[in-house]
Amino acid sequence: MRVPSQRPALSRLRPWWIAGLLAALGPSALRAQDSTASATADQPTPPHSHLVEFVDGLPDLINFALPTVGPNGMFRLYVHPHFGDFLHKDYLRLPVGARVTVVPHVEASAELDSYFTHGLGDNSAGYGLYKLLLGLKNEHSLDGRADAGWNMGMNFSTPLSRPPLELTDGYRHTLPYSGATYPLVHKWKIVGYSTLGADLLSHTALPSMFGRNQLHGNSLSFITGAARDFSRFQVSMTATYATTSVLSNESNSVFGLHPSIVIPVRPLAHSRMKALLTFSGRTVWGPDGREIGVSTSLRVEFDIKKK
């Protein structure tokens, strides 16, 4: 494990059983790693970097009816269970969050992540909260267009309590960013998106638990990609680059490619509930070598209020 930086922390789809079976595979799955060092058997598995977590969430967050801030009066709840934990961990992670359009073009979000022993393994994990995420985003259209826009926002995450070590890296993350969405090929419904942001770290009382290829200092990141909207699903390809050479006394970089397929599922027409079934891949190059992985995830959203 490298020493942390010492610089101050600055549609409908049927049948349902197919979706349920695929979602039950859970996040995680295949990974090939090229590294000169290997972890000991009793060392807990560290989390992914925040850059990887952010990009993994992109398919769930991209709104193909741009701009991405919801309509005035929107109040949306979501739950994102990690079903793969039944196979790979002694506990189940259950993030629950909300997104609300507080005023036109301004969206606030909050997410509370919890965990609890699922009873299929060691019961010593217990239960509790392990992370809080807060966000605020301001969206603007370009020349009054509905298919292109730019935004500025700020996300903040902090660990809570004293969860199992593999659930947190032990740092608070402040993530300012600015992004844009724009049409690439109208005929094929292909949309491009780019984001420039920063990840500013602040150590907590918890031990440092950096993940594989997670940068250990303040970093700048650039994310760009394209997505196409089909009648029953969306596909996207995202490229990421992050470096500590500008905001830290380290000089490390991480590059990644992330293809994804998102399938929206509605139980009934005009239902206020929607499930997003996501299949994604990951290829990451960084200081700790190369990572290749695939995962599936399920996110359920409820529109409580919409004018």
Secondary structure, 3 states (H helix, E strand, C coil): CCCCCCCCCCCCCCCHHHHHHHHCCCCCCCEEEECCCCCCCCCCCCCCCHHHHHHHHHHHHCCCCCCCCCCCCCEEEEECCCCCHHHHCCEEEEEEEEEEEEECCEEEEEEEEEEEECCCCCHHHCEEEEEEEEEEEEEEECCCCCCCEEEEEEEEEEECCCCCHHHCCCEEEEEEEEEEEEEEECCCCEEEEEEEEEEEEEECCCCCCCCCCCCCCCEEEEEEEEEEECCCCEEEEEEEEEECCCCCCCCCEEEEEEEEEEEEECCCCCCCEEEEEEEEEEEEEECCEEEEEEEEEEEEEEEEECC
